[in-house]
Amino acid sequence: MHKQQDVRWFLRLVFCCPVVLGMMLATARAVEAPLRPNIIWIMADDLGYGELGCYGQQLIRTPHIDRLAAEGLRFVQFYAGATVCAPSRSVLMTGLHQGHTTVRGNAGRTNPKAQALRPHDVTVATLLQQAGYATALIGKWGLGDVGEAETGLPGRHGFDYFFGYLNQTHAHNHFPSFLWRNETKIALPNPIVPVGDTGAGYSPDPVLFADDLFADEVLKFVAQHQDRPFFIYWNPVIPHANNERTRALKNGAHVPDFGPYALADWPEPDKGHAAMITRLDSYVGRLRQRLEELGLAERTLVIFTSDNGPHNESGHDVNRFRPSGPLRGMKRSLTDGGIRVPFIAWWPGRVRPGVSDHAGYFGDFMATACELAGVEIPQPNDSISFLPTLLGETEKQAKHEFLYWEFHERGFSQAALYRGRWKAIREQSASAPLELYDLATDIGESRNIAGQHPDLVRILDEYLKTARSESPDWPIRSR
């Protein structure tokens, strides 16, 4: 009887007292409401796992990124979506791994439609836009272009604003004669010398460096949208090589100046490559300063990473810089040097400083962003939120049983990571035998132990047979 009276008294108190009711509803909202921070995803182009000071680089100066890592969470086993540009970006945007996403390779000029997102593709930008975020893409896109590939234009996939390169071959030139603002071509005062039949070239008398313009645009967007949540997908082109300039002048590391390396006793391609990365580092410093000046730092999650492993296409000496660090391989390889990337998350007051060995990949950004914004993850999907890891709730962190990659430029290769440790690689043909590596004891993938673990090989082989859906644009090819 007393319990019933207590309940009736409590209900009268709650529903007759607006203050108490308001407090209860506010508490419930605080528990259930999404975090909705600003999100800035910074993705360098062809930056290696070992090319930052915080990942062991000894020669190239990256003080601002190193500080970001010291104050944030530095991941040591995070993977790109692919070992080359376009599919890695497609995985990031769609949350689907490379065997399911629309764009699975670099098609270039030969088949632009195969390198474009389609109307049915749901991107993380679209979902954040629908959740009320202001969305911007600044820098390199590579998933759609005017003409045959227009289904992939940024404005059709969730971006309110775009400034940069649509075509990734155009993006080879850091001093272009034009850029795109939304779907309008903006002329720049850089003269161009064309090279070969690629439609690209280099500037013999450069004036404006594209990545400088991109950094300015990012800071401007932050200032103009500080009153509502925003998502900025910032894609610097550096340190990608100007391949055409390499062909013509044997030096594809084209920068406005060599910065602190001007007096180094190095060849010019080495000075230029290092200067690109240090210049990129300065942009990160400028962004951090702007966020702090505007009081946005504690409301903003900044992620810094690279789209795939490092290149060797500028004419620079990779032995000098050891861009893959302890990993084997580079861009276009399915060993970890081609796909494991630097990954730093910075969010003052939310992300505690530290190091994480959580094994995630670009596709996980979809689920993470959706959880932050409070929207449903589209299905089907290959995405697991890494928000628990960011917030230090590692006991709640779900894990992938498998991660998957493929490569189409040299026959057909596949790779899978099983339980964050066992790496299987099938090179050059769909019928080739599997190589097996234990990353826990052999981070450099130097010892193929397939013969010692036939049961693991069978598990991974069965997975690889079912890991991908068929795609007319990206069929399995054998040599």
Secondary structure as UniProt FT lines:
FT   HELIX           2..16
FT   HELIX           18..32
FT   STRAND          38..44
FT   TURN            49..50
FT   HELIX           53..55
FT   HELIX           63..71
FT   STRAND          73..79
FT   HELIX           85..94
FT   TURN            98..100
FT   TURN            108..110
FT   HELIX           112..115
FT   TURN            119..120
FT   HELIX           124..130
FT   TURN            131..132
FT   STRAND          134..140
FT   TURN            148..149
FT   HELIX           150..152
FT   HELIX           154..156
FT   TURN            157..158
FT   STRAND          161..165
FT   TURN            168..169
FT   HELIX           170..172
FT   STRAND          178..181
FT   TURN            182..183
FT   STRAND          184..187
FT   STRAND          193..194
FT   TURN            196..197
FT   STRAND          201..202
FT   HELIX           210..224
FT   TURN            225..227
FT   STRAND          230..235
FT   TURN            238..239
FT   HELIX           243..249
FT   HELIX           259..261
FT   TURN            262..263
FT   HELIX           268..293
FT   TURN            294..295
FT   HELIX           297..299
FT   STRAND          300..306
FT   HELIX           318..321
FT   TURN            323..326
FT   TURN            331..332
FT   HELIX           336..339
FT   STRAND          340..346
FT   TURN            348..350
FT   STRAND          354..356
FT   STRAND          360..361
FT   TURN            362..363
FT   HELIX           364..373
FT   HELIX           387..390
FT   TURN            391..392
FT   HELIX           394..396
FT   STRAND          402..407
FT   STRAND          413..418
FT   TURN            419..421
FT   STRAND          422..426
FT   TURN            430..431
FT   STRAND          435..438
FT   TURN            439..441
FT   TURN            443..444
FT   HELIX           450..452
FT   HELIX           454..466
//
